[in-house]
Amino acid sequence: MVLAGGKSLRLGREKALERLNKQTLIERTIGCLSPICQTILVVTSQEQFNLIAAAGLKGRVIVDFYPGRGALGGIYTGLASADSFYSLVVGCDMPFLNRDFLRYMIDITPDFDAVVPRIDDMLEPLHAVYSRGCLSPIKELLNQDRLGISPVFNLVKTRYVSKDEITKFDPEYLSFFNINTQDDLKKAEKLVRQREERLTVREGGI
């Protein structure tokens, strides 16, 4: 599940369709998820639906059931619309997702309602796995106008992915890098160039 309903106020334009290395951010995200997810759901707002739907993405685009209620409403919408019991949830603005790490999170999901990375005291709820068992607690929070995601993890059986586990796959924690501003986009472009340069060096045998 890809959440693409944010207003992109700090960037000033639709960040899901912002280009990075010849791909839109959402294309890049879906490209990472497709090999490990049976189906892709893209949750967006009514205002953004036509733009996202017209992008020709691989996946089903659905409108948020709870407009204006933030990512929590988007997660509820995706879980309620998904065919599977478990859903991997990521933001559309996370260009450096690590497929091996995501697969690891999926593999440890059985017996839990949620799997979420935790670095020190920081949770990454937009890089997490949720089960349909989270629907009722999320709906209760939405009805109470409690729109933060973190309280969900106190209401369901949660597996926290430790810093040590994360580091095995992603020592720089780039999985959680997200783009909110023009400066973030410039940093992402620089990181992409650096990765390409390292790849070129390895392929050249230097």
N, C-alpha and C positions, 0 to 999 in steps of 0.2 A: 504494500500500500504506500502510495506517494502522496504526501500532503502538499497541495499547491494552491491553498486558498488565502495565503497571507497578502496583505495590502502593499507590501514592498515600499513603505513610506520613506525609509531612509535611502533606498537606492533610487527611488523616483520613477521606476518603471517596472513592468512585469518581469520579475527575476526568473520565473520558471522558463521564460523564453529568451533570457539573456544568453549570449553565445560565449562559449569558452572552448578554444581550440576547435573551431568549426562545428561544434555541436551546441545545441541549447542545453542548459543545465538539466532540464527535465529529461531530455533524450539521453544525456550522459547517465543520469540516475537509473532510468529504465533499462538502459543497456547493461548496467551492472547487475540489476536484479533479475533480469529475464532468465539467465541460466539456472537460477536457484529457486525461482518462484513459479508455481504452476500458472497463476494468473496475476495480472497487474491491475490494480485499481488506482485511479487518480482521483483524489477528492479535491474539489475546488468550489469556489463560491459561484453563485448565480451570475454575478457581474463578470466573472472571468471565464465562465463556462465556454462561451463561443470561441474565445481566443485559444483556449487550451484544446477544445474539441477539434478546431480547424487545423491544429498542428500536425495531424496525422500520426499520432502517437500509437505505439503498440500497447494496448491496454484499454480498459473501460473507464470512461470519464463520468463521474457522478457528482451531483450537487450536494453540498453540505446540508444535512438535515437541520443543523443549528447555526444559521447564519449569524455572524458577528460574535460567536462564542469561543473563538480561538481554536487552538489545535485540539483541545479536548473534544469539542463537538465534531471535528473532522475525524478523529480516531473512532468515536462512536459510530459515525456514519459509515466508515469503512468496514468496521467489524460487523455491523448489522447487515451490510450489503455483500459481504464476502461469502463465498461458497465453503471455504475451509474453516476449521475450528480455530486455527492459529493464523495470525497475520503479522508479517514483518512490517514495521512502520518506520518510514524515513521521511525527512523533509526533501523538497525538490531542490533545495539550495545547498546540498552537501556534495561537492564535486569529487571528493577523494574517498568515497566508500571503499572498504576493503572486502572483496567478495569472500575470501577465506575466513575472515573474522565473522562476517554475517552468517556464513554456513555453520560456523562453530556455534553461534548463538542459537540457530535453528536446531542444531543437533542436541543441545542441552535443554531444550524447551519441555519435553515430556515431564509430566508430574507437576508442572508449574502453570500459573495463569499469566505470568509476566516474566520476561527476562530483560533486564536493563543494565547497561554498563554503569559502573560507579568509580570515579576517580577521586580519591579522598572523600570529600563530602558532596561532590558534584555528580548529579545524576544526568543521564543523557536519554530522556524519555522520547525524543524524536529519532532515536536510533535503537529501537527496542522491539521485542516480540510481545504481542498481546493475544490472549485467547478470548473466545466469546464469553468466557466466564467473567470477563471484565465489564460486560455490557451493563449489567444491573448496577454495580457500584458507580460506573461513569454516569449513568443516567441520573442516579441519585445526587451526585455532585452537581451536575448541570441544573437539576431542578432547584438546588440550593444556591445557585449562582456562584458556586465555587469552581472557578475555571482553571485552576492550576492542575497540572498533570500528576505531580509527585504524590498527592494524597491517595491516588489510586493504588499505589504500591503498598500502602498500609492496610488496604481493604481486601487484598487478594494474596494468594500464595506467590511470592515473588522470589526469583533467583537473581541475585545481584552479581554481575560479572566484575571480578576484581581487577584492580590496576595491573597486577602481575599477569593475569590472563590476557588482558588487552595488549600489553606490551609484547607478548609473544608474536602477535600478528601485526601490530601497528605501534612501534615504539615512539613515533612522533605524535600519535593521537590525531592524525590528519583525518581520520574517519569522521570526526566530530566538527571539523572546520566547516563553517557555513557562511554564506555570502549575504550580508545585509547592507553593505555600503559600497561605494565606488572603490574605496581603498581595499576592501576585502576582495573585490573582483581583480584588482591589479595584483594583489598578493597571490591569488589563485593562478593568474596568468604566468607569474614568475615561477611558481612551483611547477606548473606544467612544463615550462621551458627547461627547468632544471632536470626534471624527470626524463625528458626527451634527450637532453645532452648526456645524461648518465647511460641511457639505453644505447645511444650511438657509440659511446666509448666502449661499452661492453661488447657490442656487435663487431666493433673494429678490432677487438682483441688487444686493446691498449691497457 
